[in-house]
């Protein structure tokens, strides 16, 4: 998801719950497994986003990266 200021943020629990209801995750065990899986994937993705954004902020000034110059 993207916050109002354009910064990526994690998937809201309410969105995961809506998905679970929509696609028939009826038991609590199924919903817990779905929640665990989605949160894990989301954490991995958010760490990647954070890593990529830190590379951009530490990049030298200029239109292209040093490799492309």
C-alpha positions, -999 to +999 in steps of 0.1 A: +000+000+000+010+036-004+004+062+023-010+096+014+024+112+012+036+085-014+057+065+011+051+027+009+036+011+040+026-024+050-006-041+042-033-033+067-047-062+088-082-052+078-073-057+041-060-092+049-092-099+068-113-088+039-093-110+016-098-139+039-136-134+040-138-130+003-119-161-006-133-185+021-106-187+048-133-198+073-114-213+102-092-193+126-063-216+117-066-208+080-068-171+087-039-172+111-018-190+084-028-165+058-020-136+081+014-151+090+022-157+053+011-122+041+029-104+069+061-123+063+060-115+025+051-079+033+080-075+057+104-089+032+091-065+005+092-035+029+128-043+038+136-043+001+119-010-005+138+005+024+171-008+010+163+006-024+153+040-011+185+043+010+205+037-021+188+065-038+194+089-010+231+081-008+236+084-046+257+112-059+241+141-075+234+139-112+209+125-137+223+090-140+241+066-117+279+065-120+276+032-139+254+048-166+276+080-171 
